[in-house]
């Protein structure tokens, strides 16, 4: 078993951004061919995983006519690893001589490497031991799988390595020598020797640390960076039992809950089901408050969550929802809005189930990417983002006083003028005191299309009576992805990433 150094002590750090880490097979050079008659026909296989649970398994075609000095390139999209890596990446790489191995051998190699990757991913998610202990456990797991495989076909085996790179190491590698580095696979005098070239790079941001700002008296406070809240989606912010909560997805699709208390955001709780398994969502999710219950909607599930433990104490299933859903309460009833290809569907909670309000759909709307909703002066206001019939992006505002009516009447509302959004507007309702007047106002925040080089955020204030755009304010830094707002204790809180 050949092992690279594990992530060094001290890599248990908080990160600002989670980029897609990419470690690509570039080429290999045959430094010494085997002692078998004729040219060699090697192939490469690997399995790897990141600490955010991304896994990848690769088995290349065989390379024919390989002898000492031969250099061969891999196909451009051959990756040892490609995915989210917040702390480290680990895996196993093997090189085999093809000879006349049956198809079953290739299947066994792939299955073994898949098992290694899955085991590494699970080990990376284990709470408790430090990286040294985790890595040593990975080495032992890989050794067991590889030894089992060699018991089936040892003659064609050349060499293998179990390797791990910390996030810091990947960053240094990506910035040195064009990201290129080499590993030597020496199978001894009889099996041959090969030098493998890898290239490390980083893709787009998958998740980023949230920032927090508070709006009062017509201005935003200086944003505060929150490195322990690293989100991959727009957070759902809401008030539950008098406390301000945010629920969001991490880079590994797990769902996290944090609470704003004492002027700061708490360490996030990971949502787990009744059996203790981490709850994950590979689609849109949302959360909100209904009476005394915290409600979480993800994939085809709705659960009641204990905010103190993060445990789902009761849950029911339903049809999977696409896009980004929203929750809103009106006259004691909880409604769930979900975007569809041609309309926005509306569901009403009935105990531990959702009733579809067929005549409550928000139509017509050719293509909806997501929806937000808020209750304001006896009506639910829904903000819908999607494309019109010509394919152009458009944002609509509609309101309804009784979604259960047959049919429900969704009145067209004028979206705040001057707000050119690249995302779904984030609404909230607040009474901000003498500085803003004594009445409640509907606030809508969004970041405009020119946020990459112009104003980073706009907040429009509307009233029910005039529906008039009153003013805009800006934050001193860019909002790169998305935002959420919520009123609490006479102020408006903004989370963005």
Buried (B, 14 or more C-beta within 10 A) or exposed (E): EBBBEBBEEEBEEEBBBBBBBBBBBBBBBBBBBBEBEEBBBBBBBBBBBBBBBBBBBBBBEBBEEBEBEBEBEBEEEBBBBBBBBBBBBBBBBBBBBBBEBEEEBBEBBBBBBBBBBBBBBEBBBEEEEEBEEBBEBBBEBBBEBBEEBEEEBEEBBBBBBBBBBBBBBBBEBBEEEEBBBEBEBBBEEEBBBBBBBBBBBBEEBBBBBBBBBBBBEEEBBEBEEBEBBBBBBBBBBBBBEEBBBBBBBBBBBBBBBBBBEEEEBBEBBBBBBEEEEBBBBEBBBBBBBBEEBBBBBBBEBBBBBBBEEBBBEEBEEBEEBBBBBBBBBBEEBBBBBBBBEEBBBBBBBEEEEBEBBEEBBBBEBBBBBBBBBBBBBEBBBBBBBBBEEEEEBBBBBBBBBBBBEEEBEBEEBEBBEEBBBBBBBBBBBBEBEEEBEEEBBBBBBBBBEEBEEEBBBBBBBBBBEEBEBBEBBBBEBBBBBBBBBBBBEEBBBBBBB
